[in-house]
Amino acid sequence: MTGPERPRTASEGPTTDPERPTTKSGRPKTVTERPATGSEQAIRDWPTIHENVVRQFRGAWDNPDPHAWDGFLDESVRFVQPMLCDGVGPELWWEEFARTQVLLPNLRVEVLRWAGSEDTVFIHIRFAATAGGRPLTWEAVDLLKLSPEGKLLFRESFFDSSHPRQPSSAAPAPGSPGGAPA
């Protein structure tokens, strides 16, 4: 057959194009001959989505308020979090964060590092607050699942809720290693 080939449909499977870049092994990269939808284009830019979500996450903690995260909470977001109620929806977050602010009014978070892969972002954070007039710190890792539009669909926080601690200059707690017997 001479002349240009007809475009392939997605159901006919991928084709290779010698004009396209090659893989590390020298084979042409596989491409699909149909335009990407808006959602697929967003999926291709996960690194930008990750950066935007981390920027919003950090910004919300810079000036914490129950509604500071509203810009990226999906209506059906699910929360799994130590020391707070697990559940679904922004309303749960608003209630739980407001309750937390009563107990720890100066609670702040520092983003230590983060990593993302496709719809998942891990954010390593350090909490700092004052409880009973004494400083308190602990670290956590938040696992976030995102939509292609950058909305938070799921958050699970991982930390040892039995050991939020005072900074190392404070005396060890009774019953802890180095502390008085319980």
Disulfide bonds with the S-S distance in Angstrom:
none
